[in-house]
């Protein structure tokens, strides 16, 4: 069973196809209770941790450590920004991540460097390149060399798709 946990809607990017409105987060004193409840209610759960950008959550390290402590299978969705990489490097336990590449927000050389900088304890499961026009194909061609599962993900409202 897959359970999604939107830890924050806050993000460090401002993509036109995303909301990024609500800054509400689960307080740290409730995180442990929530994780125990999920594990008890759904013992075979895989938790999909996403947002916004989970690594802007001020307690993301605690969240990941708590999931690990309670033996919850999880994967974190990230835009792999420089800030996200810095947060990942402060976490020593192994975890899985899915990457969303946003061509409208980050230059190709920056995302390629971020893919190279992923710490050894982080296992990239998938890379989704948000298709926002022809330029996204170049991102996809570069990014597919870093993950066994790389997708070009169409965005519903990206204009004519040609520019």
C-alpha positions in Angstrom: 0.0 0.0 0.0 1.2 3.5 -0.9 0.4 6.4 1.4 1.3 9.9 0.4 2.5 12.4 3.0 2.6 16.0 1.8 5.0 17.3 4.5 4.8 20.9 3.2 3.5 22.8 0.2 6.3 25.3 0.5 8.9 25.1 -2.3 12.1 26.9 -3.2 11.0 27.2 -6.9 8.1 29.1 -8.4 6.9 26.9 -11.2 3.9 28.2 -13.1 2.2 24.8 -13.0 2.5 24.4 -9.2 0.6 26.1 -6.3 3.2 26.7 -3.6 0.6 28.6 -1.5 0.3 26.9 2.0 3.2 27.2 4.4 1.5 24.9 7.0 3.6 22.0 8.3 3.1 19.3 10.8 4.7 20.4 14.0 7.7 18.4 15.2 5.9 17.2 18.3 3.3 15.5 16.1 5.7 13.8 13.6 6.6 10.9 15.9 2.9 10.3 16.7 2.0 10.5 13.0 4.7 8.0 11.9 3.8 5.5 14.7 0.1 5.8 13.7 0.9 5.1 10.0 3.1 2.2 10.9 0.5 0.7 13.3 -2.4 1.2 10.9 -0.6 0.2 7.7 2.3 -2.1 8.7 3.3 -2.8 5.1 3.0 0.8 3.9 5.4 2.5 1.6 5.2 6.2 2.5 5.7 8.7 -0.4 7.0 11.9 1.2 6.5 14.9 -1.0 5.4 18.6 -1.1 6.2 21.4 -2.3 9.8 20.5 -1.7 10.3 18.3 1.4 13.8 19.5 1.9 12.6 23.0 2.7 10.7 21.5 5.7 12.7 22.7 8.8 12.6 19.2 10.3 13.1 17.0 7.2 16.1 15.4 8.8 14.1 14.5 11.8 11.2 13.2 9.6 13.6 10.9 7.7 15.3 9.7 10.9 11.9 9.0 12.5 10.7 7.0 9.4 13.9 5.0 9.6 13.7 4.5 13.3 10.2 3.0 13.0 11.2 0.9 9.9 8.8 2.6 7.6 9.5 2.0 3.9 9.6 5.4 2.3 10.8 7.5 -0.7 11.2 11.3 -0.7 10.3 13.3 -3.8 12.7 16.2 -4.4 13.6 18.9 -6.9 17.2 18.3 -6.0 18.0 21.9 -5.5 21.3 23.0 -4.0 19.5 23.4 -0.7 18.1 19.9 -0.9 21.5 18.5 -1.6 22.9 20.3 1.5 20.1 18.8 3.6 20.7 15.3 2.2 24.4 15.5 3.1 23.4 16.1 6.8 21.5 12.7 6.8 23.7 9.6 7.2 21.0 6.9 7.1 20.2 5.4 3.7 17.0 6.4 1.9 15.3 6.5 -1.5 14.5 9.6 -3.5 12.6 10.4 -6.6 13.7 13.5 -8.5 11.6 16.1 -10.3 13.6 18.2 -12.7 12.0 21.6 -13.4 13.5 23.1 -16.6 11.7 26.4 -16.1 13.4 26.9 -12.7 17.0 25.5 -13.0 19.7 25.5 -15.6 20.8 22.1 -17.0 24.4 22.4 -15.7 23.0 23.1 -12.2 20.8 20.0 -12.2 23.5 17.9 -13.7 25.8 19.0 -10.9 23.2 18.2 -8.3 22.7 14.7 -9.7 26.5 14.2 -9.4 26.4 15.6 -5.8 23.7 13.2 -4.5 25.3 11.5 -1.4 26.1 7.8 -1.5 23.4 7.0 1.1 20.6 8.3 -1.2 19.4 5.9 -3.9 17.7 7.7 -6.8 14.7 5.6 -7.9 13.3 7.8 -10.7 13.9 11.1 -12.4 10.9 13.0 -13.8 11.7 15.8 -16.2 8.8 18.2 -16.3 8.0 18.7 -20.0 7.5 22.4 -20.5 8.7 22.6 -24.2 11.5 21.5 -26.4 14.2 22.5 -24.0 13.0 19.9 -21.5 14.0 17.2 -24.0 17.7 18.2 -23.6 17.3 18.0 -19.8 15.8 14.5 -20.2 18.6 13.3 -22.5 21.2 14.4 -19.9 19.3 13.2 -16.8 18.5 9.7 -18.1 22.2 8.9 -17.7 21.8 9.2 -13.9 18.8 7.0 -13.1 17.5 3.7 -14.3 14.0 5.2 -14.5 13.9 8.5 -16.2 10.7 10.0 -17.6 9.6 13.0 -19.6 6.5 14.1 -17.8 4.0 16.3 -19.7 2.7 19.3 -17.9 -0.9 20.1 -18.8 -0.5 23.9 -19.2 2.8 24.6 -20.9 1.6 26.8 -23.8 2.1 25.5 -27.3 4.9 23.1 -26.3 7.1 24.3 -29.1 9.0 27.2 -27.6 
